Amino acid sequence: MKALLLVGGEGTRLRPLTCNTVKAMVPILNRPFLEHMVSYLRNYGITDIILTLCYLPDQLEAFFGDGTSFGLNLVYVMEESPLGTAGAVKNAQQYLDDTFLVFNGDIFTDIDLQAMLAYHRNRQAKATIALTPVLDPSAYGVLETEPDGRVVRFVEKPKPGEAKTNLINAGIYILEPDILDWIPQNRPYMFEHHLYPHLLKDGIPVYGYAGSGGYWIDIGTHDKYRQVQYDLLEGRCTAVLNIPGKGPAVYPGVTIEGEVTIGDGCRIGAGTRIAGPSAISENCIIEDGASITASFLWPQARLGKNAILNKCVIGRESVIGDRAVIGEGAVIGDHTSIEPGTQIAPGSR
């Protein structure tokens, strides 16, 4: 089975982190997000992967090449302008001649794909949509199903308290290739708003797969971007690469507490305290007396003497001055300099 990953989006909700880095390449525990996901697919024997690209495509091609070094066969399909979720799949139709899998480009999961495929085939479905439970479905697309799983209605972002179920569209689909005949060519078209309602209207069998749980998160916001890394470090998801630097690390005069991963080439000064869950990417410099709590530093970031980070993200090659304090939820973009003694309020971007 082939997999198609909808990578192309700009990732506007993750700005400023995605101003210079395509969303699929943002580091998750010091490895690109997409590398985690293709490793997860490869574990199911899925090695033929199609990437739909629109924003900063050169970054992915430079890292993954043709996929050979990752044990994959990668195909890149460009969109001249955004085509929407279903339109992007239609744009890759020439490569899709059998049952195939589609992933939204900001989903991190360990759902059992083998079980989902068996469910799809047993019901002779034309489309199977992975479902996941959430506490508040009002921000998502909700699917109402029959007892056998057949979808009867889509409700997009129901008002709080009005949803009949808390099972939402997880952005993972198994599709038969003739489904593509329902998608128009060369114009924006969405699974959620256009294709699936059209299929239901025409009586085409669409099923929802609730499975037996599993991990699922949409990493498209800063809070969720931090949360997925907390979850991985604390063992709440099985879909994770062998993370370099994760495990016992000894730095003289440095206190490390909890789950922390530190990349190659880092220099960490005496008297520094690092509390997990945290990840420090390669070639970072942490000066004496600094304090890092539940934070993430991108490559070549520099933290000055006695500076303090609390539940924040520091972009690539940024410099945090001596005694600066970066508050909870703050996001510092790439190549940014924060003056000594500055205090960045919680939630700042």
Disulfide bonds with the S-S distance in Angstrom:
none
